[in-house]
């Protein structure tokens, strides 16, 4: 499924998932090994056009306002029609944004790429 495919992509890039994976549409990524706070990740990904929430992780050492993890899900992606094969692209955007989180110009470039990609999967309208 989409969540498992995205989880594999993130784990292949060296990110750790709480519980080692996921059984539903949500995952909790522990950023401790990357020395990235959940707050910084949430802000960088938001600037790159990707919505996640900072979240505490087991044995958390940071405050709830900073955190060491992010929570993300694939429900919106699946609703828009993305399939497992698209999760590599989505994961690539996430990894790149986190790696370049301190470079506003790069995050803006990634945002444009995210927007261009998302246009291929329009929201349903009535």
N, C-alpha and C positions, 0 to 999 in steps of 0.2 A: 504494500500500500504506500501512499504518498509519504506518510509520516516515517515509516521505516526507511524509505529511500533517502529522505532528507537526513534522518539520523545517521545513516551509514556515511553519507557525504561529509557531515560534520565530524564524525568520529575518524574518518580517513584523513581529515585535515588536522587531527590531533586534539580535537575538543572532546571533553568528557561529558557523558550524559549520566545524570543521577539515575541509578538503577541499571545502568549499562544499556539502556534502550527505552522502548516505549511500547505500550500495548493499546494505545488509543491515539487520538488526533493531537495530543499535547506532548511536549517534551521539556525537560528542565535541563539546561546546559550549565554545568559547573565550570566557571571560567578561572578558577583558582590557578590551575597549571599554566594558564596564559598570562597571569598577572594583569587581568582586565577586571575592572569592577562592573557589576551589573548596571550601575548608573551610567558609566561611560559607554558601555555597550549599547544600552537603550538609546542614549542620545546620538551616538554615531549611526546606528542603524536607522533611527528616525530621520536623520539628515540624509541618509541614503535611500529613503523612501520605503523602509521596511519596518513594520510595527511589531515590537516585542515588548515584554514587560520585565523590568528587573525583578528578581525574585531571590529570596534566601534559599540557601542549600543546606543539607544536613551538616552539622558541626560548623555552622556559619561563624565567622570571626568578625565580620563587618556589621555595621548597623543596618536596620531595615530600610534606611534611607539611601544606603549605598549598595549593599548586597554583593554577593560573589557569583550570582547566577542570573540567567535570563530564562524566561518561559516563552515558548513559541508554539504555535499550532499550525495545522495545515487545513483547517476547515474552510477558510476563505479561499485558499488556493484551489481546493477540490471543487468548491462551489463554482468557481470561475472556469472550471474545465481542465485544469492542469492535471497531468498524468505523472506516473512514476518517472518517466524519462525526462521530465522537466525539472525534477527536483535537483539534479546535478547543477543546473543553471542557477536555481534559487540558492542552493547551498554555496555556490561560487560567489554570488553577490554578498551573502552573509560573511563568508570568510574574508573576502577582499575588503569589505567595509570595516571589519574588526581589525584587520591588519593595518589599514590606513586610517584608523579612527582619529588620528591627530592632524590629518591633512584635509582641511575644508574643501579645497579644490577637487581633490580626488573623490571625496564623498559626494560632491555635486555631480561629478562625472558618472559615478556609480548610480546616482539617483536617476539621471537621464537614461542610462541603460536599463534600469529597473522599470521606468515608465514605458520605454519603448517595448520591452518584453511584455509588460502587462497589457499593452494595447492589443496584443494577439489574443487575449482572453477577456473580452468585454463582459461587464456586469450585465446580468439579465435585466431587461426593462419591460414594463407593461405598456 
